[in-house]
Amino acid sequence: MTDRLDRSKLILRPLADRTNRVEIEKQSVGCGNREFTLSDAGHHAVEAISSTIIRARRADRPVVMAFGAHLIKNGLSATLRSLIEPGWITHLATNGAGIIHDWEFARFGRSSEHVEQNVREGTFGLWNETGMYLNLAIIVGAYEGLGYGESIGSMVCNDGLMIPERSKLIDEIRALSGGTARTAAAADLLWAIDTFGLEQGFLRVEHPYKRFGLQSAAFELGVPFTAHPMFGHDIIYVHPWNLGAAVGRTAEADFLSFADSITRIDGGVYLSIGSAVMSPMIFEKSLAMAQNLAIQRGDHIDDFDIMVVDLAESAWDWTQGEPPADDPAYYVRFMKSFSRMGGRLTYVQADNRAFLTTLCRMLREKA
């Protein structure tokens, strides 16, 4: 067996000691914000997609939005709340960092540390509360049969976690009463209780800024908000309370929830905002499974719109297919992936704040 780093030897610091670059009370961006503007081409694209979204929702078709963590760091949770509350967006998906920033805002009102300086000082990501509470929420959520996003959303909404009785977990494990997955999740939670000295009952975790958070709103509204992490990418993996099995169980549940939404994407809309890797990767696998099931029914999924929003300049018309391999645009991986998916593809070069606030206002006006 190869050597492995022992995370229990790490010195963790309280999150209150961290200098942050974003304070959500000051930098929250609501639907009515007009500070950020689109180009003429961007405005035309949003005009078109807003009408498409309205048609899709009137036909009870899904509108799925996947996005990168910068959208949360840019303070756009308030705008996204304005899109899910009336039902314009039916499914939200982000990466592990998006979940972390949203939770830190809900708990502390601040997020986004100075990476270069903190890596040099050996403190980057080594903040106790973020790793402790998010990992514990995932371990408890796995036991409760929740997804990754639901696990965090539940903790935020309820301002805490319910830690079951140790004897109850032992009885479940001995009886194998919940099936293999439930039994394994119960064993993981028992390990956490014993290892970290957790007391049974309700563990209170206050979230005084939850009104700025997206996870609590999605959880309360019953809108799927799924997380699609990659192991080792996020700061919660450096914490000794991290348990890969629980991450895997909850992330698998979220992937299958996302894929379920994509099975109904015919007649619907997929919005990919600032996610160069996660969004195209989970979409193409989900659509492949959805097509497999549709073909078994004698159907095919062809009638859907994909809109991709990013800051990268695009010099290629992706509606014409892939560029040749000697064109630099060929290596814009996310557009290359989306161009293979069928449907109608549009790319918009825009700041996500300008795109989403404009989209939100247009939907309100047209509705």
ZASETOR-692955 format. One record per residue (C-alpha): residue in one letter; x, y, z. Coordinates in steps of 0.001 Angstrom, whole numbers, plus 500000, padded with zeros to 6 digits. Layout:
REM residues N
aXYZ;...
***
This chain:
REM residues 367
m500000500000500000;t501314503452499096;d501818506119501739;r498880508435502423;l498740511833504056;d497247511872507554;r494747514742507669;s494390514437511446;k497779516122511792;l496646519305510032;i496201522492512027;l492751523913511292;r491770527493511988;p488383529080512760;l486665530624509774;a486334533894511688;d490114534313511295;r489939534264507508;t490106537397505375;n487407537233502684;r486977539099499432;v483168539007499230;e480551540162501751;i477153539046500535;e475145541831502182;k477154544391500220;q477570542471496968;s474274540650496498;v472914541151492961;g469143541084492668;c466907540790489634;g466337544553489469;n470036545384489250;r470861547332486055;e474552547905486726;f475629545161484339;t474768545439480642;l474872543129477650;s476136543686474138;d473525544044471396;a474148540431470369;g473816539280473964;h470609541238474467;h469126539709471310;a470058536207472499;v468456536766475914;e465343538150474251;a465044534934472248;i465791532511475080;s463371534237477463;s460540533612474988;t461710530005474610;i461703529543478394;i458156530896478645;r456961528496475938;a458717525584477623;r457214526293481031;r453713526808479641;a454084523352478099;d455327522019481461;r458770521275480060;p461895521646482221;v464368524517482261;v467618523222483748;m470445525574484726;a473996524412485470;f476580526921486625;g480053527382488041;a480980528702491454;h481778532231490256;l478085532817489748;i477594532401493505;k480701534466494309;n479310537204492075;g476346537494494457;l473712536109492091;s471891533833494524;a469230536517494939;t468624536629491187;l468423532855490982;r465895532869493805;s463794535212491665;l463993532667488834;i463061529557490829;e460307531077492977;p457895531626490033;g459018528370488416;w461058529669485473;i463974527424486424;t463054523871487419;h466466522388488256;l469723523954489457;a473105522232489282;t476545523369490377;n479937522046491395;g481279521495494897;a482730525007495138;g479350526553494301;i477820524702497251;i480635525812499567;h480430529506498698;d476642529527499044;w476863527809502443;e479564530155503711;f477411533119502729;a474395531641504556;r476431530866507672;f478918533771507877;g477849536291505254;r481362536159503750;s483334533919501391;s486236533777498889;e489654533652500522;h493001534882499163;v494275531688497568;e497849532636496650;q498673534087500043;n496961531309501991;v498610528494500024;r501972530094500759;e501098530273504458;g499695526724504577;t496188527861505515;f494269527662502236;g491080525682502740;l492066524660506262;w489089526302507941;n487385524209510546;e483694525124510292;t483367524763506509;g484940521315506444;m483331520132509668;y479722521136509040;l479560520390505319;n481169516978505686;l478914516116508607;a475826517256506671;i476857514967503802;i477409511994506143;v474012512546507808;g472369513191504436;a473728509954503000;y472169508078505917;e468855509885505353;g468902509039501634;l469416512630500512;g471540513970497682;y474596516166498164;g472726519423497530;e469707518351499590;s471952517440502520;i473350520967502723;g470008522610501930;s468340520691504744;m470984521775507240;v470631525428506222;c466828525380506306;n466653523631509655;d469620525485511155;g471167522210512139;l471374518428511873;m469688515556513668;i472241513074515013;p470481509721515617;e470958507513518649;r474050505345518501;s472057502286519578;k469596502802516724;l472420502782514190;i473920499634515706;d470544497862515543;e470113498876511877;i473576497627510988;r473071494284512743;a469670493724511200;l470657494952507720;s467187496473507860;g467700499218505317;g469427497277502574;t473083497452501646;a473316501192500953;r471414502253504068;t473399499852506238;a476704501135504893;a475593504759505392;a474543503924508959;a477999502443509586;d479620505618508232;l477507507789510522;l478299505557513494;w482000505939512670;a481611509747512645;i479741509740515970;d482388507607517649;t485408509235516043;f484370512831516656;g482446512388519889;l479090513595518557;e476136513651520922;q472761512322519837;g469958514773519225;f469724518021517350;l473028519713516561;r472288523405516102;v474115525179513269;e472822528736512857;h472634530365509418;p471880534033510120;y472364535058506473;k470268532298504909;r468058534905503219;f471001535445500846;g471504531734500204;l470259529699497274;q470300526244498869;s467737527099501523;a465348528620498974;a465627525634496635;f465119523171499493;e462044525025500782;l460534525257497289;g461294521632496436;v463387522670493433;p466209520187492803;f469575521832493480;t472155519173492734;a475893519169493363;h478369517528491018;p481752517495492778;m485071516030491713;f487051514444494493;g489918516602495711;h488673519749493973;d487117521413497027;i488352522570500411;i486125520153502330;y488403517295501218;v491294518570503336;h489268518283506554;p489632515115508678;w485838514764508831;n485688514166505086;l484369510718504200;g484607509706500570;a481895507060500790;a479304509613501927;v480372512068499219;g480010509310496647;r476550508256497812;t475126511783497854;a476830512836494613;e475519509719492862;a472005510565494013;d472387514077492630;f473721512878489281;l470738510565488867;s468380513402489863;f469985515614487225;a469762512835484640;d466070512384485457;s465443516044484607;i467285515590481312;t465015512657480377;r462250515275480043;i464327517914478197;d462455517451474884;g460669520769474460;g462755522254477258;v465822524417477795;y469320523821479140;l471302526833480380;s475026526377481037;i476606529402482706;g480297529672483461;s480973525947483702;a483621524753481278;v483917521180482573;m481203520054484983;s478155521148482989;p479012519678479561;m480299516449481112;i477208515664483185;f474873516807480404;e476330514555477704;k476197511451479922;s472678512261481066;l471441512906477544;a472978509621476377;m471014507751479044;a467871509748478243;q468186508920474531;n468694505236475373;l465419505186477282;a463600507284474656;i464695504979471842;q463392501981473789;r459987503741473764;g460256504417470041;d461009508124470626;h463981510441470235;i464950513639472048;d465609516374469479;d463507519413470371;f465463521343472990;d467572524484473296;i471036524811474818;m472338528252475728;v475933528517476891;v477150531689478611;d480810532373479311;l483414535148479161;a485534533478476485;e485430535085473068;s483879532841470434;a485009533210466837;w483275530083465568;d479657529530464554;w478896526355466483;t475575525897464697;q477725524791461735;g479272521922463680;e482816521485464960;p485690523587463598;p488663521813462002;a491350520500464326;d493816523221463267;d491438525947464498;p491967526993468167;a488168526957468643;y488303523159468239;y489893523017471708;v487169524999473462;r486096521779475112;f482756522841476523;m481444524139473196;k482861521135471386;s480890518881473744;f477650520836473484;s477861521025469677;r477572517224469601;m474369517053471643;g471760517931469011;g469039520450469710;r469582524152469053;l472827525609470421;t473509529291471170;y476644530800472676;v476618534157474473;q479801535925475550;a478701537791478662;d479265538508482323;n476926536134484185;r475588539080486209;a474529540891483046;f473016537751481525;l470989536623484518;t469660540005485655;t468583540771482083;l466968537349481706;c465139537758485014;r463772541177484044;m462680539989480593;l460815537010482017;r459019539275484485;e458051541723481768;k456861539086479299;a454957537084481905;
***
